[in-house]
């Protein structure tokens, strides 16, 4: 629904005068689902590194616990700033479109003014770089620089890669996949006293994240009544492609779990088998809804949100499988 003239002309929020509404708007500005995903990825990757440093049955000392907590906290803050820079910059450039498609966003609704949003983006980007430098970790600094660079090229002219569906999707795949997983794991390993190298389980997790990021990119834009075709495909074709992609992903993990070093294969197999069955069930509901709209009980929008949740769960399943591993 387009924004009304009164909404567009209303004064923006002030942190001092209206702290609670301002913080609520800031939370929306930060795009909560990306905050959750980034937080889980940092926590999960540190947990995997922790499992390698302190295997099941090994009691870590107080110093090692404090070392992990302090390093994880700084890394999380750094990634939060990076996340807010990327999503905030995208909103600054998309404000006109968001007033129609996403009027609840604070910049589109008028809760934040353009100068306020730009200031927040600048503070977030500067904070990410400063924290990465203070961490004295080349891995974290490289991860931040690459994420900021890709996020900038995605949103800002002259490149503004989000104009092109394929290139825009590649940007998201690059950051969510290899940049975050490899960079943060190498950083966590170095902070916990491990030799910085990428084990097989991290490569597997990275491939899983790429599969989910691809599915999310395919489903993005599908709505109940308004579908934006991708590559000439209709909604049913996109849903089937997502089904094939994630089914292959889950099946691959189930089949190869016993060959992945450093994980509890049984836990990995059972959790992914359950997730696969539930994914198939909901995929069937979506396909049935497309064929018979009157019987719809699970929309494309809900299916898209469900894939995000499956994506988040991977950062709980893989670390738990590593923590439960016993040589």
LUMNUVO-802343 format. One line per field, with one value per atom (N, C-alpha, C): residue in one letter; y, z, x. Coordinates in steps of 0.02 Angstrom, whole numbers, plus 50000, padded with zeros to 5 digits. Atoms other than C-alpha are relative to their C-alpha. Example, Ala and Ser with C-alpha at 12.3 -4.5 7.8 and 13.67 -1.06 7.14 Angstrom:
// residues 2
res c(A_A_A_S_S_S)
c2 c(49941_49775_50060_49941_49947_50055)
c3 c(50000_50390_50000_49997_50357_50037)
c1 c(50045_50615_50045_49958_50684_49961)
***
This chain:
// residues 327
res c(X_X_X_X_X_X_X_X_X_X_X_X_X_X_X_X_X_X_X_X_X_X_X_X_X_X_X_X_X_X_X_X_X_X_X_X_X_X_X_X_X_X_X_X_X_X_X_X_X_X_X_X_X_X_X_X_X_X_X_X_X_X_X_X_X_X_X_X_X_X_X_X_X_X_X_X_X_X_X_X_X_X_X_X_X_X_X_X_X_X_X_X_X_X_X_X_X_X_X_X_X_X_X_X_X_X_X_X_X_X_X_X_X_X_X_X_X_X_X_X_X_X_X_X_X_X_X_X_X_X_X_X_X_X_X_X_X_X_X_X_X_X_X_X_X_X_X_X_X_X_X_X_X_X_X_X_X_X_X_X_X_X_X_X_X_X_X_X_X_X_X_X_X_X_X_X_X_X_X_X_X_X_X_X_X_X_X_X_X_X_X_X_X_X_X_X_X_X_X_X_X_X_X_X_X_X_X_X_X_X_X_X_X_X_X_X_X_X_X_X_X_X_X_X_X_X_X_X_X_X_X_X_X_X_X_X_X_X_X_X_X_X_X_X_X_X_X_X_X_X_X_X_X_X_X_X_X_X_X_X_X_X_X_X_X_X_X_X_X_X_X_X_X_X_X_X_X_X_X_X_X_X_X_X_X_X_X_X_X_X_X_X_X_X_X_X_X_X_X_X_X_X_X_X_X_X_X_X_X_X_X_X_X_X_X_X_X_X_X_X_X_X_X_X_X_X_X_X_X_X_X_X_X_X_X_X_X_X_X_X_X_X_X_X_X_X_X_X_X_X_X_X_X_X_X_X_X_X_X_X_X_X_X_X_X_X_X_X_X_X_X_X_X_X_X_X_X_X_X_X_X_X_X_X_X_X_X_X_X_X_X_X_X_X_X_X_X_X_X_X_X_X_X_X_X_X_X_X_X_X_X_X_X_X_X_X_X_X_X_X_X_X_X_X_X_X_X_X_X_X_X_X_X_X_X_X_X_X_X_X_X_X_X_X_X_X_X_X_X_X_X_X_X_X_X_X_X_X_X_X_X_X_X_X_X_X_X_X_X_X_X_X_X_X_X_X_X_X_X_X_X_X_X_X_X_X_X_X_X_X_X_X_X_X_X_X_X_X_X_X_X_X_X_X_X_X_X_X_X_X_X_X_X_X_X_X_X_X_X_X_X_X_X_X_X_X_X_X_X_X_X_X_X_X_X_X_X_X_X_X_X_X_X_X_X_X_X_X_X_X_X_X_X_X_X_X_X_X_X_X_X_X_X_X_X_X_X_X_X_X_X_X_X_X_X_X_X_X_X_X_X_X_X_X_X_X_X_X_X_X_X_X_X_X_X_X_X_X_X_X_X_X_X_X_X_X_X_X_X_X_X_X_X_X_X_X_X_X_X_X_X_X_X_X_X_X_X_X_X_X_X_X_X_X_X_X_X_X_X_X_X_X_X_X_X_X_X_X_X_X_X_X_X_X_X_X_X_X_X_X_X_X_X_X_X_X_X_X_X_X_X_X_X_X_X_X_X_X_X_X_X_X_X_X_X_X_X_X_X_X_X_X_X_X_X_X_X_X_X_X_X_X_X_X_X_X_X_X_X_X_X_X_X_X_X_X_X_X_X_X_X_X_X_X_X_X_X_X_X_X_X_X_X_X_X_X_X_X_X_X_X_X_X_X_X_X_X_X_X_X_X_X_X_X_X_X_X_X_X_X_X_X_X_X_X_X_X_X_X_X_X_X_X_X_X_X_X_X_X_X_X_X_X_X_X_X_X_X_X_X_X_X_X_X_X_X_X_X_X_X_X_X_X_X_X_X_X_X_X_X_X_X_X_X_X_X_X_X_X_X_X_X_X_X_X_X_X_X_X_X_X_X_X_X_X_X_X_X_X_X_X_X_X_X_X_X_X_X_X_X_X_X_X_X_X_X_X_X_X_X_X_X_X_X_X_X_X_X_X_X_X_X_X_X_X_X_X_X_X_X_X_X_X_X_X_X_X_X_X_X_X_X_X_X_X_X_X_X_X_X_X_X_X_X_X_X_X_X_X_X_X_X_X_X_X_X_X_X_X_X_X_X_X_X_X_X_X_X_X_X_X_X_X_X_X_X_X_X_X_X_X_X_X_X_X_X_X_X_X_X_X_X_X_X_X_X_X_X_X_X_X_X_X_X_X_X_X_X_X_X_X_X_X_X_X_X_X_X_X_X_X)
c2 c(49940_50000_50062_49940_50170_50041_49959_50289_50061_49940_50429_50062_49937_50609_50020_49982_50635_49959_50043_50486_50023_49979_50551_50066_49934_50725_50003_49998_50675_50007_49990_50724_49933_50061_50591_49994_50012_50512_50027_49975_50581_49954_50047_50466_50028_49969_50589_50011_49984_50640_49939_50061_50469_49939_50055_50335_49932_50067_50183_49994_50005_50220_50002_49997_50265_49933_50065_50101_49947_50046_50006_50009_49986_50092_49977_50022_50057_49923_50072_49873_49978_50015_49870_50018_49977_49968_49949_50049_49833_49934_50060_49700_49939_50051_49577_49930_50068_49418_49995_50002_49465_50002_49998_49505_49931_50068_49333_49954_50042_49248_50014_49982_49343_49978_50020_49311_49924_50073_49124_49976_50021_49112_50012_49986_49195_49951_50046_49090_49929_50067_48930_49987_50009_48955_50001_50001_48995_49933_50064_48838_49944_50051_48732_50004_49992_48805_49978_50021_48778_49924_50073_48595_49969_50024_48572_50012_49982_48657_49961_50035_48571_49945_50056_48401_49979_50024_48318_49962_50032_48266_50037_49959_48395_50061_49942_48525_50060_49941_48696_50040_49957_48815_50065_49936_48979_50050_49953_49075_49987_50017_48982_50020_49980_49014_50076_49928_49199_50023_49983_49205_49991_50013_49128_50050_49954_49240_50070_49932_49402_50005_49999_49358_49995_50008_49303_50064_49939_49462_50055_49948_49578_49983_50021_49475_50012_49989_49483_50074_49928_49673_50024_49982_49690_49979_50026_49582_50036_49962_49676_50067_49936_49840_49990_50015_49762_49987_50017_49693_50063_49939_49861_50046_49959_49951_49975_50028_49832_50009_49995_49827_50073_49930_50012_50036_49970_50064_49981_50023_49960_50038_49963_50050_50073_49930_50222_50006_49997_50180_49978_50027_50093_50035_49969_50218_50011_49987_50261_49936_50064_50079_49972_50026_50035_50035_49964_50168_49965_50038_50056_49928_50072_49879_49984_50013_49894_50064_49936_50047_49998_50007_49979_50017_49983_50015_50072_49933_50170_50057_49947_50267_50012_49994_50232_50031_49975_50272_50071_49933_50434_50000_50003_50372_50023_49975_50405_50045_49958_50547_49972_50023_50520_50016_49987_50611_49954_50046_50504_49931_50067_50343_49998_49997_50396_50003_49996_50440_49932_50067_50269_49953_50042_50184_50016_49980_50285_49977_50021_50248_49924_50073_50062_49977_50019_50049_50017_49979_50147_49957_50042_50046_49931_50067_49881_49999_49997_49933_50011_49985_50005_49939_50059_49850_49944_50051_49736_50016_49980_49837_49988_50010_49833_49927_50072_49644_49972_50021_49633_49932_50062_49489_50015_49989_49490_49966_50036_49363_50039_49961_49470_50064_49939_49628_49986_50018_49541_49984_50017_49472_50064_49938_49645_50041_49961_49732_49971_50033_49604_50009_49993_49611_50071_49930_49801_50017_49986_49807_49971_50032_49682_50034_49966_49767_50068_49934_49936_49992_50011_49869_49977_50024_49786_50057_49949_49945_50066_49933_50099_50004_49987_50170_50015_50016_50160_49926_50072_49970_49979_50017_49943_49933_50067_49757_49971_50026_49729_50011_49989_49794_49938_50060_49629_49940_50053_49477_49950_50050_49358_50027_49971_49474_50017_49986_49529_49938_50064_49348_49976_50021_49312_50039_49960_49454_49969_50030_49376_49932_50066_49202_50005_49992_49264_50019_49978_49353_49948_50049_49225_49935_50064_49079_50004_50004_49084_50057_49944_49259_49993_50005_49236_49935_50065_49050_49989_50011_49040_50053_49946_49210_49998_50000_49200_49937_50061_49019_50007_49991_49060_50050_49952_49210_49967_50034_49105_49951_50048_48972_50035_49963_49099_50028_49971_49177_49946_50054_49007_49959_50033_48956_49941_50054_48836_50023_49983_48827_50020_49978_48928_49959_50039_48802_49981_50013_48758_49924_50072_48580_49983_50022_48477_50021_49983_48512_50072_49930_48699_50007_49998_48670_49973_50029_48562_50052_49949_48696_50057_49946_48827_49981_50024_48722_50000_50000_48701_50071_49930_48889_50027_49978_48920_49973_50030_48800_50038_49964_48889_50072_49931_49061_50001_50004_49007_49991_50011_48945_50064_49937_49109_50051_49953_49209_49983_50020_49107_50018_49988_49127_50073_49929_49311_50033_49967_49409_49963_50037_49270_50021_49980_49330_49958_50039_49256_50018_49978_49360_50033_49964_49445_49966_50038_49345_50037_49971_49417_49943_50057_49283_50009_50001_49237_49958_50037_49189_49971_50024_49169_49945_50054_49040_50028_49981_49047_49975_50016_49021_49925_50072_48833_49973_50022_48810_50018_49979_48909_49956_50043_48808_49930_50066_48645_50002_49994_48708_50004_49997_48752_49932_50068_48579_49956_50041_48497_50020_49975_48607_49979_50016_48582_49925_50073_48398_49970_50024_48369_50017_49978_48468_49954_50043_48369_49928_50069_48202_49992_50003_48241_49996_50001_48275_49932_50064_48117_49944_50053_48008_50004_49991_48082_50015_49979_48119_49959_50043_47969_50014_49985_48033_50069_49932_48207_49995_50005_48213_50051_49953_48291_50015_49988_48277_49935_50057_48162_49982_50016_48077_49982_50020_48002_50060_49939_48171_50037_49964_48249_49966_50038_48111_50007_49998_48109_50070_49932_48299_50020_49980_48321_49957_50041_48174_50028_49970_48253_50066_49937_48423_49988_50015_48344_49979_50023_48257_50058_49943_48416_50049_49957_48516_49973_50031_48393_50010_49992_48404_50071_49931_48594_50018_49989_48593_49974_50029_48481_50048_49953_48603_50062_49941_48749_49984_50020_48655_49989_50011_48604_50067_49933_48785_50035_49968_48841_49970_50033_48713_50014_49988_48748_50056_49942_48925_49999_50002_48894_49956_50046_48757_50020_49978_48859_50004_49996_48834_50019_49981_48880_50040_49956_49029_50002_49992_49069_50045_49957_49207_49960_50042_49083_49949_50048_48958_50034_49961_49092_50011_49990_49131_49934_50065_48945_49979_50016_48924_50038_49962_49063_49963_50036_48964_49937_50059_48806_50020_49974_48909_50016_49984_48973_49937_50061_48798_49965_50032_48740_50024_49973_48853_49977_50034_48757_49926_50071_48582_49984_50015_48586_50009_49993_48659_49946_50053_48536_49934_50062_48392_49998_49995_48453_49993_50002_48476_49929_50068_48299_49947_50048_48220_49975_50030_48100_49953_50039_48029_49929)
c3 c(50000_50000_50000_50001_49952_50063_49940_50091_49989_50004_50127_50006_49998_50112_50071_49930_50300_50029_49974_50335_49974_50029_50217_50029_49975_50292_50075_49928_50475_50021_49978_50575_50018_49984_50595_50076_49928_50765_50025_49968_50886_50059_49949_50999_50070_49933_51145_50021_49983_51136_50002_50004_51090_49996_50003_51138_49981_50013_51134_49927_50071_50963_49954_50042_50894_49999_49997_50954_49962_50038_50882_49925_50071_50715_49980_50016_50723_49993_50004_50754_49932_50066_50597_49945_50049_50502_49992_50002_50546_49968_50030_50465_50044_49948_50611_49975_50024_50505_49981_50016_50446_50063_49936_50624_50031_49973_50680_49962_50040_50536_50013_49986_50566_50069_49932_50753_50006_49998_50730_49964_50037_50602_50042_49958_50719_50058_49944_50867_49977_50025_50763_49979_50023_50685_50058_49941_50853_50037_49967_50924_49965_50038_50785_50015_49983_50819_50072_49930_51006_50006_49999_50975_49978_50022_50883_50052_49949_51022_50064_49938_51166_49984_50018_51112_50059_49950_51205_50055_49943_51380_50025_49979_51387_50037_49959_51525_49987_50013_51469_50063_49944_51590_49996_49997_51645_49949_50047_51538_49929_50068_51380_49990_50005_51416_49990_50005_51443_49932_50065_51286_49944_50052_51181_50005_49991_51256_49976_50020_51231_49925_50072_51054_49963_50032_51010_50005_49990_51082_49952_50045_50982_49928_50067_50825_49985_50010_50848_49989_50008_50870_49931_50065_50715_49944_50052_50612_50001_49996_50677_49964_50034_50618_49924_50072_50449_49972_50021_50436_49993_50002_50477_49944_50056_50351_49934_50064_50211_49991_50008_50244_50002_49997_50288_49934_50064_50128_49947_50048_50029_50008_49988_50111_49978_50022_50076_49925_50073_49891_49975_50023_49883_50031_49962_49981_49958_50042_49835_49988_50011_49797_50065_49935_49982_50023_49981_50002_49972_50030_49891_50025_49986_49929_50074_49930_50108_50041_49967_50187_50075_49929_50362_50018_49986_50346_50022_49969_50447_49952_50047_50303_49952_50045_50189_50035_49963_50325_50026_49974_50377_50072_49931_50550_50004_50006_50496_49939_50058_50384_49961_50041_50243_50033_49965_50338_50060_49943_50492_49976_50025_50391_49974_50025_50304_50056_49942_50471_50033_49970_50542_49958_50045_50389_50006_49993_50405_50066_49934_50592_50000_50001_50562_49960_50042_50422_50034_49965_50520_50061_49941_50677_49983_50021_50584_49986_50017_50517_50062_49939_50684_50045_49957_50782_49970_50033_50653_50008_49991_50665_50072_49929_50856_50018_49985_50853_49981_50024_50768_49966_50036_50664_49925_50073_50479_49969_50028_50449_50009_49988_50529_49958_50039_50444_49926_50070_50274_49988_50006_50304_49999_49997_50350_49936_50060_50203_49939_50057_50078_50004_49992_50151_49985_50013_50149_49926_50071_49972_49958_50039_49904_50013_49983_49998_49966_50033_49926_49925_50072_49748_49985_50010_49771_49999_49991_49822_49964_50023_49761_49926_50068_49584_50004_50067_49468_49988_50012_49484_50017_49976_49588_49972_50028_49552_50014_49985_49629_49942_50059_49465_49957_50041_49387_50046_49954_49465_50012_49993_49431_50041_49965_49489_50072_49932_49640_50043_49963_49691_50015_49990_49668_50058_49944_49789_50067_49938_49923_50013_49993_49890_50023_49983_49902_50073_49931_50069_50049_49953_50155_49999_50006_50091_50019_49985_50077_50043_49963_50146_50075_49928_50312_50030_49970_50340_50005_49999_50292_50041_49965_50358_50075_49929_50527_50033_49970_50556_50008_49995_50518_50056_49946_50634_50068_49936_50773_50017_49988_50753_50025_49979_50768_50070_49933_50922_50054_49951_51007_50002_49997_50975_49954_50049_50830_49939_50064_50670_49950_50047_50545_49936_50061_50416_49997_50010_50343_49995_50003_50386_49954_50047_50280_50024_49975_50394_49986_50016_50361_49925_50072_50173_49988_50008_50189_50022_49976_50292_49950_50050_50163_49940_50057_50023_50018_49978_50125_50001_49998_50154_49929_50070_49967_49971_50025_49929_50027_49971_50050_49975_50026_49991_49929_50067_49813_50001_49994_49866_50021_49977_49957_49943_50056_49805_49948_50048_49694_50024_49973_49810_50014_49984_49845_49945_50049_49761_49986_50010_49755_50052_49956_49830_49983_50012_49843_49933_50059_49704_49948_50046_49624_49998_50007_49558_49951_50043_49486_49970_50028_49365_49999_50002_49371_49941_50058_49207_49959_50038_49128_50033_49964_49258_50038_49959_49342_50071_49930_49527_50012_49991_49512_49980_50023_49415_50051_49950_49545_50062_49942_49687_49988_50015_49599_49999_50001_49571_50071_49929_49756_50032_49974_49798_49980_50024_49690_50033_49972_49757_50072_49929_49942_50013_49993_49921_49987_50015_49840_50056_49944_49980_50060_49942_50119_49988_50016_50031_50000_50001_50004_50069_49931_50189_50032_49970_50241_49974_50030_50120_50020_49989_50156_50073_49931_50344_50032_49968_50396_49974_50028_50286_50019_49980_50364_50067_49937_50496_50051_49946_50665_50016_49985_50670_50025_49979_50755_49942_50062_50597_50014_49984_50681_50011_49987_50742_49935_50063_50572_49954_50043_50481_50024_49973_50597_49992_50003_50604_49928_50069_50416_49967_50025_50381_50022_49975_50491_49964_50035_50410_49928_50069_50237_49994_50001_50275_50010_49988_50345_49941_50059_50197_49942_50053_50076_50014_49982_50171_49984_50013_50161_49926_50072_49980_49964_50029_49938_50012_49984_50026_49954_50043_49925_49929_50068_49761_49994_50000_49806_50002_49996_49850_49932_50066_49679_49950_50045_49591_50019_49976_49699_50051_49955_49772_50056_49948_49867_50058_49947_49966_50030_49977_50003_50075_49928_50178_50016_49989_50152_49939_50056_50043_49982_50021_49946_50049_49951_50071_50062_49942_50215_49984_50021_50117_49999_50002_50089_50071_49931_50275_50032_49974_50314_49978_50025_50205_50039_49957_50306_50066_49937_50464_49993_50013_50389_49994_50007_50344_50069_49932_50523_50039_49961_50594_49984_50018_50499_50045_49956_50611_50073_49935_50760_49993_50010_50686_49994_50012_50623_50062_49939_50782_50052_49952_50890_49980_50023_50782_50014_49984_50807_50075_49927_50995_50027_49978_51010_49974_50030_50912_50053_49953_51011_49960_50039_50930_50027)
c1 c(50042_50000_50044_49960_50076_49991_50003_50117_49956_50042_49994_50044_49963_50047_50017_49987_50030_50056_49946_50144_50067_49937_50277_50023_49982_50271_50009_49995_50274_50072_49931_50429_50033_49964_50563_50010_49991_50594_50066_49940_50721_50017_49979_50822_49991_50004_50822_49927_50070_50639_49955_50042_50566_50045_49951_50693_49970_50029_50577_49977_50018_50496_50061_49940_50668_50036_49967_50744_49960_50042_50596_50010_49988_50622_50070_49931_50809_50003_50003_50772_49972_50028_50664_50050_49950_50798_50056_49946_50925_49979_50028_50812_50012_49990_50789_50018_49984_50795_50074_49929_50970_50042_49965_51022_50002_50003_50964_50048_49956_51055_50073_49930_51217_50021_49984_51210_50011_49994_51182_50063_49940_51322_50063_49941_51448_50003_50003_51392_50017_49989_51390_50072_49931_51561_50049_49958_51639_49992_50013_51556_50037_49964_51632_50075_49929_51804_50013_49994_51777_50000_50003_51732_50066_49936_51896_50055_49950_51995_49988_50017_51902_49950_50045_51831_49956_50047_51688_50037_49967_51744_50060_49943_51884_49974_50022_51863_50046_49958_51924_50012_49985_52006_49961_50037_51929_50027_49969_52053_49975_50022_52002_49927_50070_51818_49995_50001_51849_50027_49971_51957_49949_50050_51818_49943_50056_51682_50019_49979_51780_50010_49990_51833_49933_50065_51656_49959_50038_51580_50023_49974_51694_49983_50016_51666_49926_50072_51477_49985_50011_51480_50024_49972_51589_49952_50046_51471_49933_50062_51319_50007_49988_51393_50003_49996_51434_49931_50067_51258_49956_50041_51176_50021_49976_51287_49969_50023_51236_49925_50073_51048_49977_50018_51042_50014_49983_51131_49949_50049_51009_49934_50062_50862_50007_49989_50938_49991_50005_50948_49932_50065_50778_49940_50053_50674_49937_50059_50559_49961_50033_50522_49970_50025_50503_49937_50061_50368_49938_50055_50261_49999_49997_50322_50012_49984_50387_49991_50012_50305_50013_49987_50340_50072_49931_50526_50005_50000_50575_50017_49984_50651_49942_50057_50504_49939_50059_50376_50010_49986_50462_50023_49976_50513_50073_49932_50693_50004_49987_50746_50059_49943_50870_50067_49937_51010_50012_49992_50976_50022_49983_50983_50072_49931_51144_50050_49955_51222_50007_49998_51176_50042_49961_51249_50075_49931_51409_50031_49976_51426_50011_49995_51395_50061_49942_51523_50066_49939_51654_50012_49994_51618_50025_49978_51641_50074_49928_51811_50042_49963_51868_50006_49999_51819_50043_49959_51901_50074_49929_52063_50021_49984_52057_50008_49994_52037_50068_49934_52208_49998_50008_52143_49994_50001_52184_49939_50057_52046_49935_50061_51910_50001_49995_51973_49986_50012_51973_49927_50071_51798_49958_50038_51733_50008_49987_51817_49964_50033_51751_49924_50072_51575_49977_50018_51571_50006_49989_51641_49944_50053_51515_49932_50062_51372_49995_49999_51423_49988_50010_51435_49929_50068_51266_49950_50051_51174_50015_49984_51268_50018_49976_51288_50076_50025_51376_49987_50009_51381_49928_50068_51222_49978_50009_51227_49931_50067_51055_49951_50043_50981_49996_49995_51033_49989_50019_50950_50056_49948_51094_50059_49943_51233_49981_50023_51130_49999_50002_51103_50071_49930_51289_50032_49974_51330_49979_50025_51220_50031_49969_51288_50072_49930_51466_50009_49992_51443_49976_50027_51331_50039_49965_51433_50074_49929_51623_50027_49971_51657_49988_50017_51565_50026_49984_51592_50076_49928_51775_50035_49967_51824_49990_50013_51739_50028_49972_51793_50076_49928_51975_50017_49990_51961_49989_50014_51882_50056_49946_52016_50063_49940_52155_49993_50012_52075_50001_50002_52057_50065_49936_52236_50008_49995_52205_50038_49968_52304_49946_50053_52200_50000_50011_52143_49927_50072_51974_49989_50013_51917_49942_50053_51798_49931_50067_51649_49981_50015_51664_49985_50015_51670_49930_50068_51513_49948_50047_51425_49995_50000_51475_49958_50040_51399_49926_50069_51240_49972_50021_51230_49990_50008_51256_49934_50062_51112_49939_50056_50996_49996_49999_51051_49972_50028_51012_49925_50073_50840_49965_50030_50805_49999_49997_50861_49946_50051_50744_49930_50067_50595_49984_50010_50621_49958_50043_50484_49936_50062_50356_49948_50055_50192_49939_50062_50019_49967_50037_49943_50044_49957_50092_50067_49938_50238_50046_49949_50397_50040_49966_50460_50075_49927_50644_50021_49977_50724_49943_50057_50552_49961_50035_50497_49941_50057_50328_50011_49992_50298_50007_49997_50270_50068_49934_50432_50054_49951_50529_49994_50010_50452_50029_49972_50501_50076_49927_50678_50028_49980_50692_49995_50009_50625_50059_49944_50759_50066_49937_50898_50009_49994_50862_49995_50003_50816_50069_49932_50986_50048_49957_51069_49992_50013_50986_50022_49982_51010_50076_49927_51194_50030_49975_51221_49986_50019_51127_50045_49960_51227_50074_49928_51399_50018_49987_51381_50055_49949_51488_50070_49934_51629_50025_49980_51634_50038_49962_51773_49977_50012_51740_49928_50071_51550_49969_50039_51427_49953_50036_51363_49927_50069_51209_49955_50039_51149_49987_50006_51181_49949_50046_51085_49928_50069_50933_49969_50027_50912_49984_50012_50928_49946_50055_50812_49933_50061_50679_49984_50009_50706_49978_50018_50694_49927_50070_50529_49952_50044_50453_50002_49993_50520_49958_50041_50438_49926_50070_50274_49975_50021_50268_50006_49994_50328_49937_50061_50181_49940_50055_50063_50003_49992_50134_49978_50018_50116_49925_50073_49939_49963_50031_49898_50003_49994_49961_49950_50047_49850_49927_50068_49697_50001_49995_49700_49948_50052_49538_50019_49980_49623_50068_49934_49779_50004_49989_49845_50072_49930_50027_50022_49987_50072_50074_49930_50230_50038_49967_50267_50020_49986_50256_50055_49949_50361_50068_49938_50495_50026_49980_50498_50022_49982_50505_50070_49933_50661_50053_49955_50743_50011_49994_50707_50042_49959_50781_50074_49932_50934_50031_49975_50951_50016_49991_50934_50066_49937_51088_50057_49948_51194_49990_50008_51123_50018_49988_51133_50074_49930_51312_50044_49959_51391_49984_50018_51293_50030_49969_51353_50075_49928_51531_50013_49991_51510_49986_50017_51437_50048_49952_51580_50048_49952_51687_50045_49952_51843_50007)
***
